[in-house]
Amino acid sequence: MRRLIPWLDGIQQFPKVIIVSHGLTGRILRGVYAGLNKEEALKLEVSQDILFK
């Protein structure tokens, strides 16, 4: 989370961004974006065939 939060803040200036990541990074990114704490983010499901908008 310490590395991803500043990165996520930095890409907010772009109108469209496509992010491809592995399961753990995807959980953390979705959790940060949704305002979840670390424990909640780590419990998110990791699907292999899904896109998030």
N, C-alpha and C positions, 0 to 999 in steps of 0.2 A: 504494500500500500504506500509505503514511504516513497518509492520510485514512481509508481503509477499515477498518483494524484497530481504531481506537478506536470507530468506528461499529458494527462487528460486535460488539465487546465490550459496547457499550451496549444492544444489543437482546437480549442473552442473558437478560435479566430477564423477557421476555415469553414466554408459553407457545407461541404460534404467530405466525409472521411470514411474510408473503408479500413476496418481493423480486422486482421486475421491473427488468431492467437491459439495457444494451447489451453487446455482445460483450466488449469489453476489461474492463469492470467485472465482468462475470460471470466471466471467467477469473481475475481477481485475487481476487474473493471466494471462488471455489471453491478456489483455491490456498491462500489464507490459512486457510480452514476445514480443508483437508486437510493443512496443515503443509508445503506445498511452498515452495521458494524462488522468487524472482521469475522466474528463467529457466525453471523448470519450469512455473510457472503460465501464463506467456505461450505455452507450447507446447500448452496444452489445446485440444481441439477446441471450436469454437463452432457448435453446432447451432441452427437457427432454430425448431425445433418440439419442444422438450424441457423437462421440468420436473425439478428436482433436489430431493430430499428429504434 
